Amino acid sequence: MVSLILAVRRAVGDKAGGTQVFTDDEIQAALDRRKLDFPLAMLQARATTLENGTVEYREYFADGGDWESNATLQGNRYQTLTPVESYPMEGRWVFGTTLGVGAVYIRGTRYDVYGAAADIAEQWAAQAATEFDFSRGSRSYSRSQKRTGLESLARILRNKQWVMVGEQRRFDMV
């Protein structure tokens, strides 16, 4: 979860530390509102050609990244598989040798990092909306540009968030 929280922080420019605006728990809550659980999803294998011309399947990819790091990989008989390298933010797992298990599946949770970041940016813009512009003597202080910038950032992030498609059915019509 730490990598996902850091990805949201990078997307909105809220650096962790003494000046951070949002706590890790607040960002995790935004991510939890934008998660998708996968009870079992098939990974795609990528062929690796060795020096002797042999083709092996060691690398496996999910349809997307931003997986929680505790995702479980399983073979076609539901046995747990352990990769030698894991890149859950990329949705990629590497095994030391070719697996003789047929398909590889993943059980775990993916997060819409951009959707969560857009939610956080909108919350930050709402906080900045209470700030106001003022002048003192010959100097002018414009704090409203902060809110405008955060709203613009939220729009950019919304364009990158997942597209969710749903199906509607009417049961009152025959």
Biotite code that builds the C-alpha atoms (Angstrom):
import biotite.structure as struc

atoms = struc.array([
    struc.Atom([0.000, 0.000, 0.000], chain_id="A", res_id=1, res_name="MET", atom_name="CA", element="C"),
    struc.Atom([2.961, 2.317, 0.611], chain_id="A", res_id=2, res_name="VAL", atom_name="CA", element="C"),
    struc.Atom([3.803, 2.439, -3.120], chain_id="A", res_id=3, res_name="SER", atom_name="CA", element="C"),
    struc.Atom([0.200, 3.267, -3.987], chain_id="A", res_id=4, res_name="LEU", atom_name="CA", element="C"),
    struc.Atom([0.053, 6.062, -1.400], chain_id="A", res_id=5, res_name="ILE", atom_name="CA", element="C"),
    struc.Atom([3.315, 7.495, -2.731], chain_id="A", res_id=6, res_name="LEU", atom_name="CA", element="C"),
    struc.Atom([1.943, 7.355, -6.290], chain_id="A", res_id=7, res_name="ALA", atom_name="CA", element="C"),
    struc.Atom([-1.090, 9.412, -5.232], chain_id="A", res_id=8, res_name="VAL", atom_name="CA", element="C"),
    struc.Atom([1.153, 11.863, -3.376], chain_id="A", res_id=9, res_name="ARG", atom_name="CA", element="C"),
    struc.Atom([3.320, 12.307, -6.492], chain_id="A", res_id=10, res_name="ARG", atom_name="CA", element="C"),
    struc.Atom([0.251, 12.810, -8.690], chain_id="A", res_id=11, res_name="ALA", atom_name="CA", element="C"),
    struc.Atom([-1.099, 15.658, -6.545], chain_id="A", res_id=12, res_name="VAL", atom_name="CA", element="C"),
    struc.Atom([2.228, 17.116, -5.386], chain_id="A", res_id=13, res_name="GLY", atom_name="CA", element="C"),
    struc.Atom([1.614, 16.480, -1.681], chain_id="A", res_id=14, res_name="ASP", atom_name="CA", element="C"),
    struc.Atom([5.068, 15.499, -0.426], chain_id="A", res_id=15, res_name="LYS", atom_name="CA", element="C"),
    struc.Atom([5.192, 13.362, 2.703], chain_id="A", res_id=16, res_name="ALA", atom_name="CA", element="C"),
    struc.Atom([6.630, 15.073, 5.748], chain_id="A", res_id=17, res_name="GLY", atom_name="CA", element="C"),
    struc.Atom([6.011, 18.103, 7.892], chain_id="A", res_id=18, res_name="GLY", atom_name="CA", element="C"),
    struc.Atom([4.262, 20.093, 5.139], chain_id="A", res_id=19, res_name="THR", atom_name="CA", element="C"),
    struc.Atom([1.974, 17.338, 3.856], chain_id="A", res_id=20, res_name="GLN", atom_name="CA", element="C"),
    struc.Atom([-1.698, 18.232, 3.548], chain_id="A", res_id=21, res_name="VAL", atom_name="CA", element="C"),
    struc.Atom([-3.151, 14.715, 3.712], chain_id="A", res_id=22, res_name="PHE", atom_name="CA", element="C"),
    struc.Atom([-2.251, 11.865, 6.039], chain_id="A", res_id=23, res_name="THR", atom_name="CA", element="C"),
    struc.Atom([-1.442, 8.406, 4.692], chain_id="A", res_id=24, res_name="ASP", atom_name="CA", element="C"),
    struc.Atom([-4.731, 7.169, 6.192], chain_id="A", res_id=25, res_name="ASP", atom_name="CA", element="C"),
    struc.Atom([-6.712, 9.799, 4.267], chain_id="A", res_id=26, res_name="GLU", atom_name="CA", element="C"),
    struc.Atom([-5.004, 8.830, 1.020], chain_id="A", res_id=27, res_name="ILE", atom_name="CA", element="C"),
    struc.Atom([-5.546, 5.143, 1.749], chain_id="A", res_id=28, res_name="GLN", atom_name="CA", element="C"),
    struc.Atom([-9.249, 5.855, 2.315], chain_id="A", res_id=29, res_name="ALA", atom_name="CA", element="C"),
    struc.Atom([-9.398, 7.568, -1.100], chain_id="A", res_id=30, res_name="ALA", atom_name="CA", element="C"),
    struc.Atom([-7.686, 4.546, -2.667], chain_id="A", res_id=31, res_name="LEU", atom_name="CA", element="C"),
    struc.Atom([-10.041, 2.131, -0.900], chain_id="A", res_id=32, res_name="ASP", atom_name="CA", element="C"),
    struc.Atom([-13.012, 3.940, -2.458], chain_id="A", res_id=33, res_name="ARG", atom_name="CA", element="C"),
    struc.Atom([-11.452, 3.253, -5.862], chain_id="A", res_id=34, res_name="ARG", atom_name="CA", element="C"),
    struc.Atom([-10.391, -0.367, -5.580], chain_id="A", res_id=35, res_name="LYS", atom_name="CA", element="C"),
    struc.Atom([-11.389, -3.367, -7.602], chain_id="A", res_id=36, res_name="LEU", atom_name="CA", element="C"),
    struc.Atom([-11.039, -6.866, -6.155], chain_id="A", res_id=37, res_name="ASP", atom_name="CA", element="C"),
    struc.Atom([-10.073, -9.708, -8.470], chain_id="A", res_id=38, res_name="PHE", atom_name="CA", element="C"),
    struc.Atom([-11.001, -13.121, -7.058], chain_id="A", res_id=39, res_name="PRO", atom_name="CA", element="C"),
    struc.Atom([-9.214, -14.745, -10.017], chain_id="A", res_id=40, res_name="LEU", atom_name="CA", element="C"),
    struc.Atom([-7.833, -13.066, -13.149], chain_id="A", res_id=41, res_name="ALA", atom_name="CA", element="C"),
    struc.Atom([-5.642, -14.640, -15.813], chain_id="A", res_id=42, res_name="MET", atom_name="CA", element="C"),
    struc.Atom([-2.206, -13.173, -16.478], chain_id="A", res_id=43, res_name="LEU", atom_name="CA", element="C"),
    struc.Atom([-0.730, -12.955, -19.966], chain_id="A", res_id=44, res_name="GLN", atom_name="CA", element="C"),
    struc.Atom([2.567, -14.741, -20.590], chain_id="A", res_id=45, res_name="ALA", atom_name="CA", element="C"),
    struc.Atom([5.386, -13.152, -22.565], chain_id="A", res_id=46, res_name="ARG", atom_name="CA", element="C"),
    struc.Atom([7.779, -15.394, -24.454], chain_id="A", res_id=47, res_name="ALA", atom_name="CA", element="C"),
    struc.Atom([11.499, -15.118, -23.720], chain_id="A", res_id=48, res_name="THR", atom_name="CA", element="C"),
    struc.Atom([13.882, -16.509, -26.342], chain_id="A", res_id=49, res_name="THR", atom_name="CA", element="C"),
    struc.Atom([17.078, -17.904, -24.833], chain_id="A", res_id=50, res_name="LEU", atom_name="CA", element="C"),
    struc.Atom([20.504, -17.861, -26.521], chain_id="A", res_id=51, res_name="GLU", atom_name="CA", element="C"),
    struc.Atom([20.083, -21.452, -27.727], chain_id="A", res_id=52, res_name="ASN", atom_name="CA", element="C"),
    struc.Atom([16.773, -20.564, -29.418], chain_id="A", res_id=53, res_name="GLY", atom_name="CA", element="C"),
    struc.Atom([14.571, -22.155, -26.769], chain_id="A", res_id=54, res_name="THR", atom_name="CA", element="C"),
    struc.Atom([11.414, -20.221, -25.957], chain_id="A", res_id=55, res_name="VAL", atom_name="CA", element="C"),
    struc.Atom([10.387, -19.997, -22.311], chain_id="A", res_id=56, res_name="GLU", atom_name="CA", element="C"),
    struc.Atom([7.556, -18.249, -20.538], chain_id="A", res_id=57, res_name="TYR", atom_name="CA", element="C"),
    struc.Atom([8.923, -16.544, -17.439], chain_id="A", res_id=58, res_name="ARG", atom_name="CA", element="C"),
    struc.Atom([7.249, -13.130, -17.468], chain_id="A", res_id=59, res_name="GLU", atom_name="CA", element="C"),
    struc.Atom([3.553, -12.688, -16.764], chain_id="A", res_id=60, res_name="TYR", atom_name="CA", element="C"),
    struc.Atom([1.514, -9.498, -17.068], chain_id="A", res_id=61, res_name="PHE", atom_name="CA", element="C"),
    struc.Atom([-1.846, -8.319, -15.771], chain_id="A", res_id=62, res_name="ALA", atom_name="CA", element="C"),
    struc.Atom([-4.105, -6.150, -17.921], chain_id="A", res_id=63, res_name="ASP", atom_name="CA", element="C"),
    struc.Atom([-3.008, -3.162, -15.818], chain_id="A", res_id=64, res_name="GLY", atom_name="CA", element="C"),
    struc.Atom([-0.847, -2.118, -12.914], chain_id="A", res_id=65, res_name="GLY", atom_name="CA", element="C"),
    struc.Atom([-1.356, -0.576, -9.475], chain_id="A", res_id=66, res_name="ASP", atom_name="CA", element="C"),
    struc.Atom([-1.851, -3.900, -7.683], chain_id="A", res_id=67, res_name="TRP", atom_name="CA", element="C"),
    struc.Atom([-1.550, -4.200, -3.951], chain_id="A", res_id=68, res_name="GLU", atom_name="CA", element="C"),
    struc.Atom([1.746, -5.914, -3.139], chain_id="A", res_id=69, res_name="SER", atom_name="CA", element="C"),
    struc.Atom([0.090, -8.855, -1.335], chain_id="A", res_id=70, res_name="ASN", atom_name="CA", element="C"),
    struc.Atom([-1.571, -10.250, -4.484], chain_id="A", res_id=71, res_name="ALA", atom_name="CA", element="C"),
    struc.Atom([-1.326, -14.034, -4.786], chain_id="A", res_id=72, res_name="THR", atom_name="CA", element="C"),
    struc.Atom([-0.305, -15.837, -7.968], chain_id="A", res_id=73, res_name="LEU", atom_name="CA", element="C"),
    struc.Atom([-1.729, -19.291, -8.644], chain_id="A", res_id=74, res_name="GLN", atom_name="CA", element="C"),
    struc.Atom([-1.412, -22.044, -11.211], chain_id="A", res_id=75, res_name="GLY", atom_name="CA", element="C"),
    struc.Atom([-4.279, -23.789, -12.968], chain_id="A", res_id=76, res_name="ASN", atom_name="CA", element="C"),
    struc.Atom([-4.680, -26.184, -10.022], chain_id="A", res_id=77, res_name="ARG", atom_name="CA", element="C"),
    struc.Atom([-4.839, -23.250, -7.576], chain_id="A", res_id=78, res_name="TYR", atom_name="CA", element="C"),
    struc.Atom([-1.350, -23.937, -6.244], chain_id="A", res_id=79, res_name="GLN", atom_name="CA", element="C"),
    struc.Atom([0.476, -20.837, -5.005], chain_id="A", res_id=80, res_name="THR", atom_name="CA", element="C"),
    struc.Atom([3.313, -19.680, -7.251], chain_id="A", res_id=81, res_name="LEU", atom_name="CA", element="C"),
    struc.Atom([6.235, -17.587, -6.023], chain_id="A", res_id=82, res_name="THR", atom_name="CA", element="C"),
    struc.Atom([7.917, -15.248, -8.521], chain_id="A", res_id=83, res_name="PRO", atom_name="CA", element="C"),
    struc.Atom([11.583, -14.261, -8.221], chain_id="A", res_id=84, res_name="VAL", atom_name="CA", element="C"),
    struc.Atom([10.708, -10.656, -9.137], chain_id="A", res_id=85, res_name="GLU", atom_name="CA", element="C"),
    struc.Atom([7.469, -8.758, -8.486], chain_id="A", res_id=86, res_name="SER", atom_name="CA", element="C"),
    struc.Atom([6.433, -5.401, -9.941], chain_id="A", res_id=87, res_name="TYR", atom_name="CA", element="C"),
    struc.Atom([2.833, -4.949, -8.772], chain_id="A", res_id=88, res_name="PRO", atom_name="CA", element="C"),
    struc.Atom([2.748, -1.256, -9.729], chain_id="A", res_id=89, res_name="MET", atom_name="CA", element="C"),
    struc.Atom([3.468, -2.325, -13.320], chain_id="A", res_id=90, res_name="GLU", atom_name="CA", element="C"),
    struc.Atom([1.366, -5.500, -13.159], chain_id="A", res_id=91, res_name="GLY", atom_name="CA", element="C"),
    struc.Atom([4.373, -7.716, -13.977], chain_id="A", res_id=92, res_name="ARG", atom_name="CA", element="C"),
    struc.Atom([5.794, -10.848, -12.326], chain_id="A", res_id=93, res_name="TRP", atom_name="CA", element="C"),
    struc.Atom([8.910, -12.814, -13.320], chain_id="A", res_id=94, res_name="VAL", atom_name="CA", element="C"),
    struc.Atom([9.680, -16.452, -12.546], chain_id="A", res_id=95, res_name="PHE", atom_name="CA", element="C"),
    struc.Atom([13.127, -18.061, -12.546], chain_id="A", res_id=96, res_name="GLY", atom_name="CA", element="C"),
    struc.Atom([12.209, -20.850, -14.949], chain_id="A", res_id=97, res_name="THR", atom_name="CA", element="C"),
    struc.Atom([9.363, -21.763, -17.249], chain_id="A", res_id=98, res_name="THR", atom_name="CA", element="C"),
    struc.Atom([6.329, -22.828, -15.285], chain_id="A", res_id=99, res_name="LEU", atom_name="CA", element="C"),
    struc.Atom([4.791, -26.131, -16.222], chain_id="A", res_id=100, res_name="GLY", atom_name="CA", element="C"),
    struc.Atom([1.408, -25.110, -14.857], chain_id="A", res_id=101, res_name="VAL", atom_name="CA", element="C"),
    struc.Atom([-0.365, -23.798, -17.927], chain_id="A", res_id=102, res_name="GLY", atom_name="CA", element="C"),
    struc.Atom([-2.172, -20.580, -17.071], chain_id="A", res_id=103, res_name="ALA", atom_name="CA", element="C"),
    struc.Atom([-1.147, -18.257, -14.238], chain_id="A", res_id=104, res_name="VAL", atom_name="CA", element="C"),
    struc.Atom([-3.837, -16.442, -12.281], chain_id="A", res_id=105, res_name="TYR", atom_name="CA", element="C"),
    struc.Atom([-3.793, -13.566, -9.823], chain_id="A", res_id=106, res_name="ILE", atom_name="CA", element="C"),
    struc.Atom([-5.933, -12.982, -6.749], chain_id="A", res_id=107, res_name="ARG", atom_name="CA", element="C"),
    struc.Atom([-5.738, -9.495, -5.383], chain_id="A", res_id=108, res_name="GLY", atom_name="CA", element="C"),
    struc.Atom([-6.781, -5.878, -5.494], chain_id="A", res_id=109, res_name="THR", atom_name="CA", element="C"),
    struc.Atom([-6.072, -3.149, -8.046], chain_id="A", res_id=110, res_name="ARG", atom_name="CA", element="C"),
    struc.Atom([-6.440, 0.529, -7.286], chain_id="A", res_id=111, res_name="TYR", atom_name="CA", element="C"),
    struc.Atom([-7.362, 3.457, -9.510], chain_id="A", res_id=112, res_name="ASP", atom_name="CA", element="C"),
    struc.Atom([-4.479, 5.725, -8.499], chain_id="A", res_id=113, res_name="VAL", atom_name="CA", element="C"),
    struc.Atom([-5.525, 8.582, -10.803], chain_id="A", res_id=114, res_name="TYR", atom_name="CA", element="C"),
    struc.Atom([-9.133, 8.462, -9.629], chain_id="A", res_id=115, res_name="GLY", atom_name="CA", element="C"),
    struc.Atom([-8.005, 8.580, -5.992], chain_id="A", res_id=116, res_name="ALA", atom_name="CA", element="C"),
    struc.Atom([-5.564, 11.399, -6.802], chain_id="A", res_id=117, res_name="ALA", atom_name="CA", element="C"),
    struc.Atom([-8.362, 13.380, -8.491], chain_id="A", res_id=118, res_name="ALA", atom_name="CA", element="C"),
    struc.Atom([-10.515, 12.920, -5.376], chain_id="A", res_id=119, res_name="ASP", atom_name="CA", element="C"),
    struc.Atom([-7.647, 14.169, -3.189], chain_id="A", res_id=120, res_name="ILE", atom_name="CA", element="C"),
    struc.Atom([-7.000, 17.150, -5.507], chain_id="A", res_id=121, res_name="ALA", atom_name="CA", element="C"),
    struc.Atom([-10.682, 18.110, -5.310], chain_id="A", res_id=122, res_name="GLU", atom_name="CA", element="C"),
    struc.Atom([-10.603, 17.882, -1.504], chain_id="A", res_id=123, res_name="GLN", atom_name="CA", element="C"),
    struc.Atom([-7.494, 20.060, -1.449], chain_id="A", res_id=124, res_name="TRP", atom_name="CA", element="C"),
    struc.Atom([-9.168, 22.582, -3.794], chain_id="A", res_id=125, res_name="ALA", atom_name="CA", element="C"),
    struc.Atom([-12.172, 22.689, -1.444], chain_id="A", res_id=126, res_name="ALA", atom_name="CA", element="C"),
    struc.Atom([-9.842, 23.502, 1.469], chain_id="A", res_id=127, res_name="GLN", atom_name="CA", element="C"),
    struc.Atom([-8.140, 26.203, -0.613], chain_id="A", res_id=128, res_name="ALA", atom_name="CA", element="C"),
    struc.Atom([-11.533, 27.717, -1.486], chain_id="A", res_id=129, res_name="ALA", atom_name="CA", element="C"),
    struc.Atom([-11.669, 29.209, 2.007], chain_id="A", res_id=130, res_name="THR", atom_name="CA", element="C"),
    struc.Atom([-8.495, 31.200, 1.312], chain_id="A", res_id=131, res_name="GLU", atom_name="CA", element="C"),
    struc.Atom([-8.937, 34.629, -0.226], chain_id="A", res_id=132, res_name="PHE", atom_name="CA", element="C"),
    struc.Atom([-7.015, 37.272, -2.158], chain_id="A", res_id=133, res_name="ASP", atom_name="CA", element="C"),
    struc.Atom([-6.002, 40.449, -0.365], chain_id="A", res_id=134, res_name="PHE", atom_name="CA", element="C"),
    struc.Atom([-3.879, 43.539, -0.745], chain_id="A", res_id=135, res_name="SER", atom_name="CA", element="C"),
    struc.Atom([-1.679, 45.248, 1.792], chain_id="A", res_id=136, res_name="ARG", atom_name="CA", element="C"),
    struc.Atom([-0.311, 48.604, 0.747], chain_id="A", res_id=137, res_name="GLY", atom_name="CA", element="C"),
    struc.Atom([1.171, 48.311, -2.717], chain_id="A", res_id=138, res_name="SER", atom_name="CA", element="C"),
    struc.Atom([1.391, 44.503, -2.515], chain_id="A", res_id=139, res_name="ARG", atom_name="CA", element="C"),
    struc.Atom([-1.269, 42.065, -3.722], chain_id="A", res_id=140, res_name="SER", atom_name="CA", element="C"),
    struc.Atom([-1.583, 38.449, -2.560], chain_id="A", res_id=141, res_name="TYR", atom_name="CA", element="C"),
    struc.Atom([-3.515, 36.028, -4.784], chain_id="A", res_id=142, res_name="SER", atom_name="CA", element="C"),
    struc.Atom([-4.348, 32.802, -3.019], chain_id="A", res_id=143, res_name="ARG", atom_name="CA", element="C"),
    struc.Atom([-7.247, 31.926, -5.327], chain_id="A", res_id=144, res_name="SER", atom_name="CA", element="C"),
    struc.Atom([-4.797, 30.732, -7.981], chain_id="A", res_id=145, res_name="GLN", atom_name="CA", element="C"),
    struc.Atom([-3.989, 27.789, -5.707], chain_id="A", res_id=146, res_name="LYS", atom_name="CA", element="C"),
    struc.Atom([-7.606, 26.633, -5.849], chain_id="A", res_id=147, res_name="ARG", atom_name="CA", element="C"),
    struc.Atom([-7.734, 27.168, -9.624], chain_id="A", res_id=148, res_name="THR", atom_name="CA", element="C"),
    struc.Atom([-4.540, 25.157, -10.082], chain_id="A", res_id=149, res_name="GLY", atom_name="CA", element="C"),
    struc.Atom([-5.850, 22.287, -7.947], chain_id="A", res_id=150, res_name="LEU", atom_name="CA", element="C"),
    struc.Atom([-9.134, 22.226, -9.855], chain_id="A", res_id=151, res_name="GLU", atom_name="CA", element="C"),
    struc.Atom([-7.196, 22.105, -13.124], chain_id="A", res_id=152, res_name="SER", atom_name="CA", element="C"),
    struc.Atom([-5.049, 19.264, -11.764], chain_id="A", res_id=153, res_name="LEU", atom_name="CA", element="C"),
    struc.Atom([-8.183, 17.367, -10.704], chain_id="A", res_id=154, res_name="ALA", atom_name="CA", element="C"),
    struc.Atom([-9.579, 17.659, -14.260], chain_id="A", res_id=155, res_name="ARG", atom_name="CA", element="C"),
    struc.Atom([-6.317, 16.316, -15.719], chain_id="A", res_id=156, res_name="ILE", atom_name="CA", element="C"),
    struc.Atom([-6.345, 13.395, -13.273], chain_id="A", res_id=157, res_name="LEU", atom_name="CA", element="C"),
    struc.Atom([-10.025, 12.643, -14.029], chain_id="A", res_id=158, res_name="ARG", atom_name="CA", element="C"),
    struc.Atom([-9.034, 12.212, -17.676], chain_id="A", res_id=159, res_name="ASN", atom_name="CA", element="C"),
    struc.Atom([-6.578, 9.490, -16.591], chain_id="A", res_id=160, res_name="LYS", atom_name="CA", element="C"),
    struc.Atom([-8.829, 7.619, -14.174], chain_id="A", res_id=161, res_name="GLN", atom_name="CA", element="C"),
    struc.Atom([-10.442, 4.300, -15.000], chain_id="A", res_id=162, res_name="TRP", atom_name="CA", element="C"),
    struc.Atom([-13.536, 4.264, -17.151], chain_id="A", res_id=163, res_name="VAL", atom_name="CA", element="C"),
    struc.Atom([-16.209, 2.196, -15.459], chain_id="A", res_id=164, res_name="MET", atom_name="CA", element="C"),
    struc.Atom([-18.931, 0.673, -17.595], chain_id="A", res_id=165, res_name="VAL", atom_name="CA", element="C"),
    struc.Atom([-22.125, -0.683, -16.158], chain_id="A", res_id=166, res_name="GLY", atom_name="CA", element="C"),
    struc.Atom([-25.106, -2.488, -17.546], chain_id="A", res_id=167, res_name="GLU", atom_name="CA", element="C"),
    struc.Atom([-28.629, -1.421, -16.719], chain_id="A", res_id=168, res_name="GLN", atom_name="CA", element="C"),
    struc.Atom([-31.526, -3.829, -16.865], chain_id="A", res_id=169, res_name="ARG", atom_name="CA", element="C"),
    struc.Atom([-35.199, -3.159, -16.469], chain_id="A", res_id=170, res_name="ARG", atom_name="CA", element="C"),
    struc.Atom([-37.153, -5.909, -14.842], chain_id="A", res_id=171, res_name="PHE", atom_name="CA", element="C"),
    struc.Atom([-40.480, -4.090, -14.984], chain_id="A", res_id=172, res_name="ASP", atom_name="CA", element="C"),
    struc.Atom([-40.715, -4.535, -18.769], chain_id="A", res_id=173, res_name="MET", atom_name="CA", element="C"),
    struc.Atom([-41.591, -7.838, -20.397], chain_id="A", res_id=174, res_name="VAL", atom_name="CA", element="C"),
])
